[in-house]
Amino acid sequence: MSERSTLVSTRRLAWAVVLALIGGCGQEAPQEGEGITLTVWDWHAADPSKGVGLWLTRIDAAFERAHPGVKINHVAQSHTEYYQILKAAASAKSGPDVVMLHQGSRVVDERANLLPLTEFVTSELRRKLVGWEMTSLGYSADGTPLAVPIAVQGLVWYYNRDLLKQAGFDPDAPPSTWSEFLRACEAARKLGKAGIAAGQKEGFWAEWFINLAYFQTFAPGDAERLARGDLKWTDPKVLKLLAKLKELQDHGCFARGVMSTPLFPDAGEVFMRGDALFFLGLISDVAHWKEFADMMGRDKVGVMTCPVFELGPRADWFPTGGAFAYALTAWCKHPREAFDYIAFIASDANARTFLSEVGSFPANQSYDPELIRDPNAKTIAAWLAAGKTGPQLTATLPMEVGEALRRECQRLMSGQTTVPEAAEEIEKTAAAARARK
């Protein structure tokens, strides 16, 4: 990027921060006879016409009807620049009362800017919702809660059933081994299609792959050992994951231009157009079973776990976590009313509509399983119920380590580094982060 374009981007971000703060300032204490306005920031409200954005718009209206005198000022922020804008708001101690955050390190790293929720979270709410370990101090469900989990997120492979059949495979028995998966990608290329629709421009696709595949090389407890530094990023268990990522690139599995393609929405659109056989996607919100079914038809899409390259008891597991949660800012002037709003979002009724209308799995587990109609969603729900899930490998890592992982995977896939060199650079960043603690 040139110096001029960098300056323009910086100025644009600065103006975005200023406008965000002006447009979404927290309210002063109301005078007698005045109402309360709660300012809510998130990235889903950008499109109130569908999905989570529409769901939240309806919730805002319902909450205002149920709470006369309280108004919700919902402000949509850029997902790409969200945490930079939030950092500026925190410095000014102004802006939102309620903020959407990704579960995991995004919540914990913001703890200085969040109001602990111990006095607000009831035992009933704790019981109904899953994901507290990703929104509480110490990454423990018993720790001080900093945010309320709203959704359950996860990573699975989706595939185009018609293309898989054309490639010579049974769509009811998708590739279960790594060698079969590579053969299917090769067969897709011969059909003039890509094996995998992926977008690595921002580096997140490679991180998704690592999070999905690590159950095959990591034993229980290894993820925690990696976070503590007892297991190094240069360990053979990590090297094998990086090697598998490189193998996909070396075998030509990806759609053309993968390194310059954004993950959202471009890569998903490649899959939905029928131009790729596989897509590594989510189980909630976007790029997931409902979006694909709506665009392609339920009978055109299948779901599977990661093809096995190393047998083990957790080889068919998939990661959950990283969904969104809501928190109160430390400068929120009406915490009780603001928390009531968050609890309203997480209620039984809204959990049901989150599943039936948005097509996403809620953290509130009190929903009726009969609400699930889509066959792929039923399969995912069965995997969840069977306990074939674990936390994302990167969920609790410091932000700089995640950034190093994404950067080095980009360099690895573009041929600028080797597997051992990439692992060494990630370990250097992780060691420096541990030293600062």
N, C-alpha and C positions, 0 to 999 in steps of 0.2 A: 504494500500500500504506500502511495506517495505521501510526502510531507503535507501537501495541500489537502489530499483526501482525508488524511488523519485529522487535520485541523478542522475540516468541515464536519467530520463525524463527531469530534469532541464538542464542537459548538452545538450540533443538533442534540446531543445527549444533554448538554447543559441546559438548553432551552426546554427539553422534555422534562427535566427535573424541576425547573422553575414553574412551568405550567402545571405540572402534577401537584406541586405544593400549593400553588395558588388555587387550583381547581378543587383540591381535596383537603383543605385545612381542617383540622379538628376543631370542634366548636368550643366556645367559651361556656362557662356555666350559665344555664338559662336563667333569665329574670323571671319573676313571678308571673305566671300566666303564659309563659312561652314554652314551646315544646323542645324536645331533644332531637338533634340530628346526629346520626352515627355515620361516619365516613368509612366505607369498606373498599379496600383495594384488592384486586385480583387480576389475573390474566384471562379468565374465562368470560368475563362480562363483555369482552370486546365484540362478541357476536351474540346479541340477545335473541336472535331469530331461531336458534336451534341448539340442541345439545345441552351442555351444562349452563351456557349463558341463558337460554330460555328458562331452564329449571330455576336458576337463581332469580331471574326476573319475577317469576311467579311466587317464589318464596318471599321476596322482598314485599310484594303487595299483600300477601297473606299475613306476614308479620306485622305490617303497619295496621291492618284491619284488627288484628288481635291485640295490638298495643297502641291505643289512641295516644297521641302526643309524642310518639317516636317516629321519626322519618329516617329512611335509609337512603344515603347518598352513595350509590354504587359507582365507583370509578374504575374503569378498565385501564390497565397499564400494559405496556409491551412486555411480552414474555421474555424476549431476548435481553432487554435491559432492566428487567424487573428489580433485581437485587441491587443494581447500581442506583436506581431511583430510590429504593427503600433505604439504602445507606445514606443518601443525601437527606431524606426525611428524618432519619434517626439523628443525624448531626444537628438538624434544626429543631428536633423534638416537636415536629409539627407534621400534619398530614393525616394519615389514617388512624382510626380508632381500632379497626379490625383489619388484619392482613391475612391473605392466603399465603401459605408456605408449602414447599415440598417437605414431606416427612423425612426424618433422618438428620443429617448434619446441617442442612439448611435451617432447621428449627433450632438445634442446639447451638450452632454458631451465632445465632441472633439473640441468644439468651439475655444479653445486656440490654436489649431493646424491647424485651417482652415482659409482660406482667405474669408472674407465676399464678397458676390457676387453682392452687390447692383449696382455697376457701370456696370455690365455685363448683368444682367437679364433685358430683355426688357418687355414692357407691353404686347406685343404679346405673348411672351413665358409664361408669367404669366397667360394669358387668356387661352392658349391652354392646359396647364398642370394642373392636379389636384394633391393634396398632399403637397402643399407648407406649410401648417400648421404643417406638420411633419418634415420639413427640415429648418424651420426658427426659429429665436430667439423668445422666449415667446410662442412657439407653436401656432403662429398666422400667417395666410396667409399674413398679412400686416407687419410682422416682418422682420428683416434683414435676407435675404436668405443666408444659409450656404452651401446648396447643392441643386442639381437639381433632383427632383423625376423622375425616369425613368419608374418604373413599379407600378401597382396597385396589392396589395396582399390582401388575405383574407383567412378565415377559414370556411370550410363547411364540412358536412358529405357526404361521398361517400358510396355506397353500391353495393354489388354483386347481380344483378337482379335475376340470376338463383338460387342462394342460398336463397334469400328472398322468392322466389316462393316455393322452397322445404321446407322452414320453415313454410309454411302455410299462407304467406302474399301476397297481391297483389303488384307486383313490380311497378305498376303505382300509387300506393297509399302507400308509405312506412310509417313506424311507425311515428306518429306525436305526440304521448304522451309518457311520461316517462315510464309508465307502459307497454305500447305496446313495447317500445324499449327493456326493460328488458326481456319481454316474447320472443322477437325475438332472443335475445342473448342466452336465455335458449334453444330455439328450435335449434339454430345453434350447440350448444354443443351436443345435442342429435343426430345430423347428423355427429358428429365427427369433427366439425369445431369450430373455436373460434368465439365469438361474435364480438370482436374488435381486429384488428391488431394494436398494439401500441408499442412504444419503450420509456421507461421511464429511460433509463440508465443515460442520461444527465439531466433529469428533465423537458425537454421542453414540453413533451406531456401534462402533467398536466397543465402547463401554457397555452397551446393552449386551453384546455378544459375550463379553467376559463375565458379566453378571449371570447370564444364563448357563454358560458352560462350566463354571467353576465347581459345581457339585460333583463333577466327574473326577477331578484331581484332588480336591480338598476333602479331608476327613472332618468330622464334627469337631469344632473348636479351632480349626485352622484359620478361619476368617478372623476370629478374635486374636489369635496369635499374630496374624499379619498386621492387624491394627496396632497391637502393642509393640511390634518390632521383633518379636521372638521368631517369627517367620519372615524371611526377607523376600523382596520382590524378585530377587535373583534366584530364588529356590526353583528346583525343577518343576514343582507343581504349578508355578506361575509361568515358567518358560514354555510349558506345553500349551497353555492357553494362548499365549502370544503366537506360538508356532502354528496353531490351528487357524488363527485369524489370518496369518500370512499365507497359509495354504489355500484358503478361499480365494485370496487375491491372485496367487500364482496359478490357480486352476481356471482363472477367468470366470468365476462364478457370478460376479457382480454385473449389474447393468452398466452400460457405457457411461462414463463421466461420473462415476460414484464419488470421486474425491471432491468434485465441485457441486454436487447435488445436495440441497438442504434435506434434512430428514423429514421435516414438516413443511408444507404438505406434499412436496414433490415426490419423494420416494413412495409414499402411499398411493399417490395417483398413478404411478407407473404400474403398481400391482393391480389397482382397481381397473385399469384399462385393459388388463389381460396381457401386458407386455413382459411379465416376469412370473416365474413359477412359485417362488417362495417370498415371504415377507416376515421379518422378525418384528412383531408388533406387541401392543399392549392388551390388557384385558379390560380396561376401563377408559372412559373419556374420549380418546381419539385413536385413530389407527388401530381399531379393534374390531371384534366380531360383529357388532351392530352396524358400524359404518360400512364394513365390507359387505354385509348381508344386504343393507339398503341399496348399495350401488351395484352389486354383482348378483344378488340373489342368494338366499340361504343355502340352496343346493349346489352352489358353485364354489363354496369355500369350505376348507377343512382346517383342523387345528392339530398340532402335534407338539411334543416336547423336543428337546435338543437331540439330534442324532448322536448315538453313542460312539465315542472313540476310545473310552476307557471304562470297562465294566466296573460296577460298584453298586452298593445298596442305594445310592442317591443319584444314580445316573439319569433317571427319568424325572427328577425334581425340577421345579422352576422357581425363580425368585419372585417374591412379593415385597412390596414396600415402595416408597418414593411417590405415593399418591399425595393428594393435597390435604392440608389441614388448615384450620383457622386459629389465629392467636390474637390476643389483645396487646396493643402496644403499651410500653411503659408509661407513656404520657396520656393515655386514654382518660378522659375526664368523667366518663360515665361507665365504669367497668361492669356494674351489675346489669345495666340495660344491654351493654354490648355483649356480655356473655350470654344473656337470655337469647339474643339473636343467634349466636353460634349454636347454642343448645337446640334452638328451633330448627336450624338447618339439619342437625344430626338426629332429629326426632324420628319416631317409628314411621309416621306418615310420609315424611320426606325421603326416608330410606327406601320405602316402597316405590315411590315415583322415580327415584334415582335409578332404580333397577328397571322398572317397567317402561319408563319414558326416555330416559337418557341412555339406557342400555349399559350401565356401569354397576360394578359391585360396591355396595355401601359398607362402611366400617360398622354400622349398626346391623348386627346379625339377626335382628328380630323379624326379618322379612319372611314371607311365605315362599319356599322353593318353587311352588307351582307357578309363580310369576315368571319363571324362566321358561321361555318358549323356544328360543333359538337352540338348535342342536349343538353348536359349538360352545355356546354359553353353558349348556347343561354338562358338557364334557369338562369344561374348566371348573365348574362348580363341584363336580364329582372329585376332581383332583384336589381341590381346596379341602373338601370334606375328608378326604383320605389322608390329609396331612402331607401331601407330596410337594411341600413348599418350604422355603427357607428365606432368610433375609438376603437382600442384595449385598454382594461383596463390597461394593463401594459406598453403601448407604451411610456408614459411620466414619468414613475417612475424612480427614481435613480437606477443605476445598482445594488447597494447592496441590494435594496429592492426586485428586481427581483430575485437575487440570493437566498435571504432568502425564497421567495415564492417557488422556485423550490426545495430547500433543504427540507423545511418542508413538501411539498407535497410528496416527496420521502419517508420521514419518516412516513408520514400518511399512505401511500399506503402499506408500509412494516410492519405496525403495531407497530412502535416504538414510536408513539405519538398519541394523540387524537385530534379531531377537535378543541376544545377550546385551548389546549396547542399549537397547530400549529399556530393558529391565534394570540395568545399572543406573540409568538416568532417573527412572521412577524411584528407585531405592534412595538415591541421593536426596531427592525432594522429601521423601518420607522420613529419612533420618533427620533432616533439618527441622521438619515439623515436630518430630518427637523431642528434639533438643530444646525447642522453644517452650514446650510444655513443662 
